Amino acid sequence: MTQDPQTIAWLDQEDERLAQVIRTHRFAVQYVYPGDAPGEPGFGYTVGLFGLGHPELVVVGLDYELAHALLTRMTKLVIGGRNLVPGETFSDDNGREILVVEVLPNPGEILFSANRFYERPDEFSVPAFQLTWADDRGVFPWDPGCGTAPDRQPRPGTWRA
């Protein structure tokens, strides 16, 4: 597929901006705003962790500020030497589990900027973990009574960008 020169120039500028952010901070957060149709939630993901030998991180259904803050906090753990593992949970100050790490089985359908940055085709995507969060009562999406609509935070592998 041939792209027009204006699109190529814009992508080149975005590639350079992303590289500068990663050189400065060791990672970047890419945010994709929600679509208009159900099942098109907003989401954020990291770019840069794959270069450190760790899967990228994805969070779905949070606004830009919350997604950026959560991804930054978790990425700093990785940069500090922590390897997150699927099934690992994180708790709030009261000991209530509020976050779980899950494998994202379809990263090639979601991590477009990361794959472009690492020059990986979608079918050989960089790996990713989805950080699944609990609602304000500590209830996860798979639990009965979760106060969050299912299309706000879809299960890993059931949605794509």
TORZA-953875 format. One record per atom (N, C-alpha, C): x, y, z. Coordinates in steps of 0.05 Angstrom, whole numbers, plus 32768, in hexadecimal, padded with zeros to 4 digits. Layout:
REM TORZA-953875
XYZ ...
REM end
This chain:
REM TORZA-953875
80117FE98000 800080008000 801280198000 800D802B7FEE 801C80437FEB 800F80597FFC 80208067800B 8016807D801B 801D8098800E 800C80AC8012 801280C68006 802A80D38015 803880E58008 805080F18014 804A8100802F 8032810C8031 802B811A804A 802981068061 801D80EF805D 801A80DB8072 803680D08079 804780CC8066 806280C2806B 807180D6807B 806F80F08075 807D81058084 8073810680A1 8058810480A4 804D810580BF 805780ED80D0 805780D580C3 806080BD80D2 807E80BF80D9 808E80CB80C7 80AA80CF80CD 80AD80E280E5 809E80F780E6 809F810A80FD 809680FC8117 808180EB8115 807880DC812D 808D80C88136 809A80BB8123 80AF80A8812A 80C680B68139 80CE80CE8130 80E380DD813C 80DB80E78158 80C280F0815A 80B880FA8175 80B880E28188 80AE80CB8180 80AE80B48191 80CA80AB819A 80DC80AB8187 80F880A4818D 810480B781A2 80FE80D1819F 810980E581B2 80FD80E181CE 80E480DB81CF 80D780D681E9 80E380BD81F6 80E780A881E7 80F2809081F2 8110809381FA 811F80A381EA 813B80A981F2 813C80B8820C 812980CA8210 812980DB8228 811E80CC8241 810880BD823D 80FA80B28254 80FC80938256 810780868241 810A8069823E 80F0805C8236 80DA806B8234 80C18060822A 80AF80788222 809A80718214 80858085820D 806A80778212 805680888215 803A807D8217 802B808781FE 8020807481F0 800F807A81D9 7FF2807781E2 7FE1808C81DE 7FC5808A81E6 7FB3808C81CD 7F9F807B81CD 7F8C807A81B7 7F70808081C3 7F65809681BA 7F4B809E81C5 7F35808B81BC 7F1F808981CD 7F0A807681C6 7EFC807D81AC 7EF28069819E 7EE2806D8186 7EC58072818E 7EB48077817A 7E98807C817F 7E8880638183 7E91804D8178 7E8180348179 7E8780258193 7E738016819D 7E78800581B4 7E8F7FF281AE 7E9F7FEC81C2 7EB57FDA81BF 7ECE7FE881B4 7ECE800281B2 7EE5801281AA 7EEE802381C1 7EF9801681D6 7F01802681EE 7F1B803581E9 7F1F804A81F9 7F39805781F8 7F4D80458206 7F66804781FE 7F7B8037820A 7F9680448207 7FA8803C8218 7FC480468217 7FD7802F8218 7FEE8033820C 8003801E820E 801E802A820D 8031801B8217 804D80248217 805B801D81FD 8070802C81F8 8083802681E3 809E802A81EF 80AF801581EF 80C9801781FA 80D18000820B 80BD7FF38217 80C47FDC8229 80CF7FC4821A 80C57FC08202 80D07FAA81F2 80EE7FAC81EE 80F87FC581EC 81157FC981E9 81247FC38203 81157FC08219 81217FB98233 811D7F9B8238 81127F8C8224 810E7F708228 80F47F698237 80E17F7B8237 80C87F778246 80B07F7C8233 809A7F6E8236 80827F758225 80797F92822B 806D7F9E8216 80617FB8821A 80497FB5822C 803E7FCB8237 80287FCB8249 80107FDA823C 7FF87FCF8240 7FE07FDB8235 7FCC7FDE824B 7FBD7FF4824B 7FA77FF7825D 7F8F8002824D 7F777FF78252 7F607FFD8242 7F4A800A8254 7F3C801D8248 7F2580288256 7F29803E8269 7F428048826B 7F47805F827C 7F4C8077826B 7F46808F8276 7F4C80A78267 7F6A80AB8264 7F7280BF8255 7F8E80C4824F 7F9E80C78269 7F9680D8827B 7FA580DE8293 7FA980C582A4 7F9480B682A9 7F96809E82BA 7FA7808882AC 7FA280858292 7FB280718283 7FD080788284 7FD68091827F 7FF2809A827F 7FFF8096829A 7FF0809E82AF 7FFB809B82CA 8000807D82D2 7FED806C82CC 7FF0805082D2 8006804382C2 8007804982A8 801D803D8298 8038804882A0 803A806182A7 8053806C82B0 805C805E82CA 804A805B82DD 8050804E82F6 805A803282F2 804C802382E2 8053800782DD 806D800582CD 8071801782BA 8089801682AA 80A2801D82BB 809F802F82CE 80B6803582DF 80BE801C82F0 80AB800B82F7 80B27FF28304 80C47FE182F1 80BC7FDF82D8 80CB7FCF82C5 80E67FDB82C0 80E87FF582BC 8101800382B8 81137FFE82D0 81087FFC82E8 81177FF78301 811F7FDA8304 81187FC982F1 81227FAD82F2 810C7F9982F7 80F47FA182FB 80DE7F8E8301 80D37F8382E8 80D07F6982E7 80C27F5B82D0 80A67F5582D9 80927F6182CB 80777F5A82D1 80717F3F82C5 805F7F3082D2 80587F1582C8 803A7F1282C7 80307F0382B3 80137EFF82B2 80087EF382CC 7FF17EFD82D4 7FE57EF482ED 7FED7F048306 80027F148303 800B7F24831A 7FF67F398320 7FF27F3E8339 7FDF7F538341 7FEC7F698351 7FE07F808350 7FE97F978360 7FD27FA18371 7FD87FA98389 7FC47FB1839C 7FC67FCE83A3 7FB07FDA83AD 7FB17FF583B6 7FBB7FF683D3 7FBC800E83DF 7FC7801183FA 7FB78001840F 7F9F7FF98409 7F8E7FEA841C 7F917FCC8417 7FA27FC48405 7FA77FA783FF 7F927F9B83EC 7F817FAC83E0 7F6D7FA283CD 7F7A7FA083B2 7F777F8983A5 7F827F86838A 7F737F988377 7F837FA78367 7F777FBB8355 7F817FB88338 7F957FA78334 7FA17FA58319 7FAC7F898316 7FA87F7E82FE 7FB37F6382F8 7FC17F6582DD 7FD77F5782DA 7FE67F5682C1 7FDC7F3E82B1 7FD57F428298 7FCB7F2D8286 7FD97F2E826B 7FDD7F17825F 7FE87F168244 7FD47F228230 7FDD7F33821F 7FCC7F3E8209 7FD27F2C81F0 7FBF7F1B81E8 7FC57F0881D3 7FC67F1381B7 7FBC7F2C81B3 7FBB7F378198 7FC97F528196 7FE27F55819F 7FEF7F6F819E 7FF27F7B8183 7FF47F6A816E 7FF77F758153 7FE07F858149 7FC87F818156 7FB07F90814E 7FAD7FAA815E 7FC17FAF8170 7FBE7FC58183 7FD67FD78184 7FEE7FCC8185 80077FDB818A 80147FE68171 80057FF58161 800F7FFF8148 80288010814B 80298022815E 804080338161 80588023816A 80548011817D 806A80008187 80767FEF8170 80647FE38161 806E7FD2814B 807C7FE38136 80727FFA8130 8080800C811D 809C80148128 809C801B8142 80B68023814E 80CA800D814D 80C27FF48152 80D57FDD8152 80D67FCF8137 80C97FDB8123 80C97FD18108 80C17FB48107 80AA7FAE8115 809F7F938117 80857F928108 80817F7E80F6 80677F7B80E9 80537F7280FE 80397F7880F9 80247F72810C 80247F548113 802A7F438100 80297F268106 80407F1D8118 80557F2E811B 806B7F28812D 806E7F3F8141 80577F47814B 80557F5E815D 80677F5B8176 806E7F738181 807A7F72819B 80657F6781AE 806C7F5981C3 80597F4E81D6 804F7F6481E9 80387F5E81F6 802D7F728208 801E7F64821E 801C7F728235 800B7F6B824B 7FF57F80824E 7FDD7F778253 7FC77F898259 7FC57F8B8277 7FC47FA48281 7FC17FA9829D 7FA37FAD82A2 7F967F9882AD 7F797F9982B2 7F747FA482CE 7F637FB882CF 7F5E7FC782E8 7F437FC082F3 7F417FC2830E 7F277FBE831C 7F187FD8831D 7EFD7FD58320 7EED7FEE8323 7EF27FFA833E 7EE4800F8345 7EEA801E835E 7EE3800E8377 7ED67FF78374 7ED07FE6838B 7EE37FCE838C 7EF67FCD837A 7F097FB78379 7EFF7F9F836B 7EEC7FA28359 7EE07F8B834B 7EEB7F8C832E 7EF67F758325 7F017F72830A 7EEC7F6C82F6 7EF17F7182DC 7EDD7F6D82C7 7ED17F5082C6 7EE07F3C82CE 7ED77F2182CD 7EC67F1982E5 7EC57F2B82F9 7EB67F258312 7E997F2E830F 7E867F1F831B 7E6B7F29831B 7E697F44832A 7E587F558320 7E547F6F832D 7E687F848326 7E797F808312 7E8C7F94830B 7E7D7FAD8301 7E847FC4830C 7E777FDD8306 7E7F7FEA82EC 7E917FDD82DD 7E9B7FE882C4 7E8E7FD982AC 7E847FE78299 7E787FDB8282 7E8C7FC98273 7E847FB2826A 7E977F9F825D 7EA67FAB8245 7E997FBD8236 7EA77FC9821F 7EBA7FDF8226 7EBA7FE88240 7ECE7FFC8248 7EE97FEF824C 7EEA7FD78256 7F047FC9825A 7F017FAC8251 7F027FA98236 7EFE7F8E822B 7F147F7B8234 7F0E7F628235 7F227F4D823C 7F387F4C8227 7F507F45822F 7F667F43821C 7F5F7F308205 7F657F3A81ED 7F607F2A81D5 7F447F2D81C9 7F327F3B81D7 7F177F3E81CC 7F127F5981BE 7F277F6A81BD 7F247F8481B0 7F3D7F8A81A0 7F3B7F9D818E 7F527FA6817F 7F4E7FC48178 7F647FD08172 7F637FED816C 7F577FF28151 
REM end
